[in-house]
């Protein structure tokens, strides 16, 4: 390759980086404005009533604005695969966690879902308020015994109410192709809820880096796998689903860009 061709490639790369940087900053400004607007609505609303179903509706408005902005400003599209594997009625969604994109997106795709989330997430303006009053299931770093009791109590109540549960058994965001042991709460939750389990994997971590890092156009995939029935031996279930998700999330990365 000649020097002129190399210079052209470098120039295009710099232009692409600058455009991605500007798009990312524009998206952040957009979300700030959206958060202020919806935040004001929530603040006034919570002064009068805190009906969980209506709070979840407002949370979905914010989350939908996030997904819309990511698609139109940054160019981050998404694809859902295997939706035919999701049965009617409340289920336990169990998946890998790579970014905050999929956590927000799942509240759009399943409006009344109950997310098992770190307590710190409930401190995030607007989205965190929605998590707190929806309500979701909080996990506190320094209270493992209380966390397990709360998880089982609120989880079984959620299924009885008709709300599906979303849990990331890795306990936090894990980079693509990395591994982290599953939390001990999944086995007793599976036993207590007694419902179908829908495993899923995503490649969001490849396209949505954490923090204020520059985001580039991409296609995020969430793949729902065949349902796993209730009634299995809990420890064996955890072993099976951990092996399945580790295999499938690497396969998804191999099959997508």
Buried (B, 14 or more C-beta within 10 A) or exposed (E): EEEEEEEEEEEEEEEEEEBBEEBBEEBBEBBEEBBEBBBEBBEEBBEEEEEEEEBBBBBBBBBBBBBEBBBEBBBBBBEBBBEEBBEEEBBBBBBBBBBBBBBBBBBBBBBBBBBBBBBEBBEBEBBBBBBBBBBBBBBEEEEEEEBBEBBBEBBBEBBEEEBBBBBBBBBEBBEBEEEBEBBEBBBBBBBBBEBBBBBBBBBBBBBBBEEEEBBBBBBBBBBBBEBBEBEBEBEEBBEBBBEBBBEBBBEBBEEBE
